[in-house]
Amino acid sequence: MMSQKSPLHPSALRLRDLRPGRRIIRFNIGFGVMGRLTVVADPYVSKKDGGALLKVRLCDESGHRKDLFLADMGVVPYEGCDYWNNRNLTIDARKEHLLPSPDPKLIPPMDDLDDFWDYDLDDFSAYPTFS
């Protein structure tokens, strides 16, 4: 798992890339930059609600700390399903210039969000890949 990376961008970070002190950017292909953050601790396994999910502790630009799920950030595939988040990725902050402009057409309409989980999350053909 440590050598895998999101198929959305060639500069997407891998699990092994998330080390304390690293500055990162969370990016959504429809909305754009979702956060400029600093990794403050090594990734860890959260054992809540009967499952074990990978998380990382981050600090945002205003100094607030938060723990986020790595699969939701596009750093690892979803556990047990082996599919990647097809809208979010994480990249090194120094490579922000490599990110494309967000494409609002890739944001599902609010009335379609109930059907969002019915989408084929393995089908990346509808989404751009950035090189």
N, C-alpha and C positions, 0 to 999 in steps of 0.2 A: 504494500500500500504506500510505502514511503516514496517510491519512485514514480507513482502515478501522478498525473496532473490533469486538470480540466481540459477537455477538448475545445473549449471556447476561445482560448488564446494561447499562442506559443510561449508567452512569458508568464503564464499563470504559475503561482507558487505551489509547491508540493508540501506535504506534511513536514518533511525534514527541513524545509526552509524557514519554518516559523520558530524563531529563537528570540529570547528576550532582547529588547533593544531595537529589533527590526521595525522599521516604519513601513506600513502597508496601506493599500487602498482597497476597499471593498467596492466592487463595481457591478452594476446591474445593466444589462444590455438595453433595457427600455428606459430606465430612469437616469442612468449615468452613475457618477460617484455617490456612493451611499455612506462613505465614511473614510476619513483619514485617521489612521490609528497606529498605535505603537504596541507591539507585543510585550507584555510585562511578565509573563511566565511561560514555561514550556507547556505545550498541549497536554491535556490530561483526560482521563476517562471519567465521565459523570455517570454514576450508577443511581439513577432515580427512575421512578415509575416503572420498575421492573426491567429496565433495559440498561445498556451500557453504550453511551454515545460520546464521541470525541468532542471536546470543547477546548477553547483557548481563552485566557484572560487578556483583555486589551484595555488600553486607555485612549480615550478620544482627545481631540484638540482642546476641549474645555477642562480636561483633567478627570472626567468621570470614567470609572472603571466598569467594564461589562464583560461577561462571559458569553461567548457566542458558539453556536454549533458549527463545527468545521464543514460539515456537509452542506449546510445552508450558505456558507461562504464560498462554496465551490472548491474547497481545498482537498476534500476526499469524497469518494462516492458515498451514497447513502448506504448505511450498514444493512446487510442482509438482502439488499436489492441490487447492489452493484450498478446503480445508475447515478449519473452526475446531475447536479443542479444545472438546468439548461438556460438559466438566466443570470446567475451570479458567478463571479470569479473574484479572486484576490491576486493582487499584483504588488510587486515591490514599489514603494512610493517614488523611487528614482526613475521608474519606467512609466510614469503617468503619461508622458508624451506619446507612448505607444498605444494608448487606449483610443478607440474610435469615439465618434460622437454617438450619444445614445439615440436609439430609434424608437420613438413613442408608439410606432405601429406594433411593436412587440409587447406592449403592455395589454394584457387582456382587459376587455371592458368590465366594469364593475359587476354587471349582471351576469357575466360569464365566469366570475370567480368561483361560484358554486360548482361549476363543471371543470375547474382548473385541474383537479386531481384525476379527472378522466383523460387528460391529455397523455399521449405517449411520451413519457419523459426520456425515453431512450432515442427518440427521433429528433436528431439535431438538424435534419434537412430544412426545417422551416426557419432556422436561426442562422445568422451569419457566423462564420468563423473568421477570426481576425488574425492576419499574418503580417 
